[in-house]
Amino acid sequence: MSSGPAARDRRLLMERSVPGRFAVAIPESDVPPAELPESSLLRDDLDLPEVAQLDLVRYFTLLSQLNFSIDTNFYPLGSCTMKYNPKLNDEAAALPGFSQIHPAQPFETVQGALRLMYELQQMLGEVTGLPGVGLAPLAGAQGEYAGLLIARAWFDSAGKSERTVALIPDSAHGTNPASAAMAGLEVVTVPSNDQGNVDLEALRAACDERTAVFMLTIPSTLGLFNPNILDITEAVHEAGGLVYADGANLNALLGLVKLGDLGFDICHSNLHKTFSTPHGGGGPGAGPVMVAKELASFLPAPVAALGDDGLYRFERPENAIGKINGFHGSFSILVRAWTYMRSMGRNGLREAARNAIINANYVQAKLRDRFDLAADRHCMHETVLSARRQKARGASALDIAKRLLDYGVHAPTMYFPLIVDEALMVEPTETESKETLDRFIRIMRQIDEEIDQDPALLHEAPHDLPNTRLDETTAARRPYLRWQQET
Ligand SMILES: *Cc1c(COP(=O)(O)O)cnc(C)c1O
């Protein structure tokens, strides 16, 4: 049994159960009882925990504190943009006028909510330079899927159904080829060159009359701005294809450059990354899809529109690809993103982008003598380090990531992108102070020294967290999702 100031009761809820205890007193029903479903569907042998309210509160509070979170720890998880989520966003989302309405309510009674969606569409259209905006997608991957269906519908409507190939760089996020395949496109991989950019000659060679879209993550998955971007979009357009931007993380571009100006036709962005809404643990999220004016009539239904009568309502775009989920998207996430953008303002968003870039470059500059870089040049909002030298000395990227947990730092993204050996992808975001970054840099340098002094420290890390090294494959394939009596 542990003791000391941090000692906590770590029993599971079932282990706290005492027959007859309960956490809430349910009032007598004042409505007539409804008939119960067929008795074969009912069970009375369910093993449910019986605990008092305080036990319940302590248990869930413990669980919330066993986890790393952006509110408790520095969280440089590259590609995920774990920026601070101002509590103002949550307050706005909890306002009764936003949180206690129903999607099927008459539109006259939810004008404020519709106006918010309409204004968010306009703001996202402006920030990306792609004015047709659909807020319905529930995640980045669903935004990709919607965007690719739009591309297909556009080619079908122009009698060019033979355009069914999606060209995707080898550094892409795994959702890109997966979404393309789900949208019925054939995926062809385009290699990167030694600078970490798309190989322009290889791209030109791959473009032909079957090309539907070229999907490019921007900034690239290596956290780099591609200086040939205009040549790329032009090459794809010359071949008659559309260019798709994976803008899941726009943190380095906000207010500095618009995707539409670079020649992109379609993009999505993750509100739960760039636009400061909480994420992790699988959702909820929002991945709006943005398109050039000519493609706007294909957006998924519904979109928020402002009628001549001054009332906001949902409309179905003329050539809509259909609905991609039950209603109109993750509304509370939309409220958070709107609140974030309005409270930051134009200049605030630009400042956030600049600081995100400076912070990542600061970390890169202070670590580049110890860690190899995926590409030895200035980065955008994230830097991809390689622990290949550390691996040769006996500690892998995984060991370093696990050792960081001992210092109270969430691990960077590891082993991604796949084209970098022993990748550690660090995204500090704009919201971290210089002191926090300096502490992270000191810790990374110290861990690098520990490899030679005491390698076991790394191999056995983390040392005092409830879980140490999980079998991630089994955890994903055969998860334990409920308590089971030990036998
Ligand atoms: C996170 C991310 C995605 C997928 O977003 P989800 O909301 O997890 O579906 C796609 N592309 C990039 C570059 C990302 O970082």
The ligand as an SDF file (V2000), in Angstrom:
LIG
                    3D

 15 15  0  0  0  0  0  0  0  0999 V2000
   -5.2790   14.9330  -37.1960 C   0  0  0  0  0  0  0  0  0  0  0  0
   -5.0410   14.9100  -38.6480 C   0  0  0  0  0  0  0  0  0  0  0  0
   -5.9810   14.3380  -39.5210 C   0  0  0  0  0  0  0  0  0  0  0  0
   -7.2120   13.5860  -39.0610 C   0  0  0  0  0  0  0  0  0  0  0  0
   -8.0720   14.2940  -38.2280 O   0  0  0  0  0  0  0  0  0  0  0  0
   -9.1310   13.4960  -37.3200 P   0  0  0  0  0  0  0  0  0  0  0  0
   -9.9790   14.5470  -36.7120 O   0  0  0  0  0  0  0  0  0  0  0  0
   -8.3260   12.7220  -36.3340 O   0  0  0  0  0  0  0  0  0  0  0  0
   -9.9060   12.5980  -38.2180 O   0  0  0  0  0  0  0  0  0  0  0  0
   -5.7320   14.4210  -40.8740 C   0  0  0  0  0  0  0  0  0  0  0  0
   -4.6050   14.9930  -41.3470 N   0  0  0  0  0  0  0  0  0  0  0  0
   -3.6820   15.5460  -40.5220 C   0  0  0  0  0  0  0  0  0  0  0  0
   -2.4690   16.1850  -41.1250 C   0  0  0  0  0  0  0  0  0  0  0  0
   -3.8630   15.5160  -39.1510 C   0  0  0  0  0  0  0  0  0  0  0  0
   -2.9460   16.0380  -38.3520 O   0  0  0  0  0  0  0  0  0  0  0  0
  1  2  1  0
  2  3  1  0
  2 14  2  0
  3  4  1  0
  3 10  2  0
  4  5  1  0
  5  6  1  0
  6  7  2  0
  6  8  1  0
  6  9  1  0
 10 11  1  0
 11 12  2  0
 12 13  1  0
 12 14  1  0
 14 15  1  0
M  END
$$$$
